[in-house]
Amino acid sequence: MKLTAISNMTLDAYPVTMEQTGDDFCQHQNLQSLDWHVDVLQSREENRLAGKEQPMDWRDAKKAIRQRAQ
């Protein structure tokens, strides 16, 4: 996909595209996270364990993202 195609997407298409991209990434067995991403995940897990953040059901998260995109 060309960058111009992404910039011409509707706001409703972004969450769907992100979800499809994430699903595609999960199919790759040798995919390694970047260092900064590992740091973010570790920080979020620490916050969760300390009771500062609570996990959200994936369906609820997608619904919230779609509502913000409208």
C-alpha positions in Angstrom: 0.0 0.0 0.0 1.3 3.4 -0.9 1.5 6.2 1.7 -1.0 8.2 -0.3 -3.5 5.4 0.1 -3.1 5.5 3.9 -3.5 9.3 4.1 -6.7 9.0 2.0 -8.3 6.4 4.4 -11.4 7.3 6.3 -11.1 7.4 10.1 -13.3 4.3 10.3 -10.8 2.4 8.3 -7.8 3.0 10.6 -8.8 0.7 13.4 -9.7 -2.1 11.0 -6.4 -1.7 9.1 -4.5 -1.7 12.4 -6.3 -4.8 13.5 -5.6 -6.6 10.2 -1.9 -5.5 10.4 -1.6 -6.8 13.9 -3.2 -10.1 12.9 -0.7 -10.4 10.0 2.3 -9.7 12.2 1.2 -12.5 14.5 1.6 -15.0 11.7 5.4 -14.3 11.5 7.2 -16.7 13.9 10.5 -14.9 13.9 9.2 -11.4 14.5 11.1 -9.6 17.3 10.0 -6.6 19.2 12.0 -3.4 19.0 13.8 -2.4 22.2 11.6 0.6 22.9 8.5 -1.6 22.5 9.8 -4.1 25.0 10.4 -1.2 27.4 6.8 0.1 26.9 5.3 -3.4 27.5 7.4 -3.9 30.7 6.3 -0.5 32.0 2.7 -1.3 31.4 3.0 -4.6 33.1 4.6 -3.0 36.1 1.8 -0.5 36.3 -0.8 -3.3 36.0 0.9 -5.3 38.8 1.0 -2.1 41.0 -2.8 -1.6 40.4 -2.2 1.6 38.4 -3.7 0.2 35.2 -6.3 -2.4 34.5 -6.4 -4.6 31.4 -9.3 -4.0 29.0 -11.1 -6.6 27.0 -10.0 -6.5 23.4 -13.6 -6.1 22.1 -14.1 -3.2 24.5 -10.8 -1.6 23.4 -11.7 -1.9 19.7 -15.1 -0.3 20.4 -13.4 2.6 22.3 -11.0 3.2 19.5 -13.7 3.2 16.9 -15.8 5.7 19.0 -12.8 8.0 19.3 -12.2 7.8 15.6 -15.7 9.1 14.8 
